[in-house]
Amino acid sequence: MILLIQQFDDIGVSLRFVGDGIRTEGTVRRMVITILSAVVQTERRRILERTNEGRIDAREKGIKFGRKPSVDRKKLKQLQQQGIGATGIAKQISIGRSAVYKVLSE
């Protein structure tokens, strides 16, 4: 955001945030915008740090990320044992053929 405000300032355009009563014209107001921008950037970095810390803790506790498996693996393997090929299995279970190959390779 600060870069955008600086670009506007370079071409002589000032901004006015109606809800907050903040304007970007004048030295003091520009300083306030710069400080607010720095605070926002710092908070965003801290949020990312806390998120990453939470992910690390969750992995250490054995929590798995991602979507839960939606393919009926048992049925897929039964169809394979019946001699049905990947394309046939994919059609019967309504999944992609690549998903069939992925499950079979596990």
Secondary structure, 3 states (H helix, E strand, C coil): CHHHHHHHHHCCCCCEECCCCEECCCHHHHHHHHHHHHHHHHHHHHHHHHHHHHHHHHHHCCCCCCCCCCCCHHHHHHHHHCCCCHHHHHHHHCCCHHHHHHHHHC
